[in-house]
Amino acid sequence: MRESTLIAFLTDLGLWPAKRSGDNHFGIRCLYPHKHVKGMDIKPSAGVSFDDGISWFSCFACGTKRPMVAAVYENGTQGWSLISI
């Protein structure tokens, strides 16, 4: 998804503002906090890509990697308070 679309998407999810990480990534908290040792991602360790194709979610701490839309769908609305910055 394009950068402007991803920003709107992250804003709707309560995950914005996010820090830019590289040329085409934003750093965010992990969408799968239950996979982390403490049950939450204390220091944002995930990233989401943007370009003209599919945006990918990747967490460097727990190793989860999925298309961003699939990651949001899998999580539903549970746990967003642990994810939001």
C-alpha positions, 0 to 999 in steps of 0.5 A: 500500500502506498505511504499515504494509505498506510498512514491513514490505516495506521491512524485508524488503528491507533498506531500512528504516529510511527517513526520512519525506519529506512526508506520505505518502512515505519517502526511500530509495536508488534501486532502479536504481543502475546508472542513476546516473553513479557506479553507485550512489545515494550520497545517497538520492534516491528516494522511495516513496509510501504510501496505500490504493492502489499505492505508487510508486517515484520517483527524482529523480536518474535519473528512474525511476518505477514501481509499487514492486512492479514496481521490486522485481520488475525488480531481483530480488535483484541489487544490494541491497547497493548500495541498502541504507542 
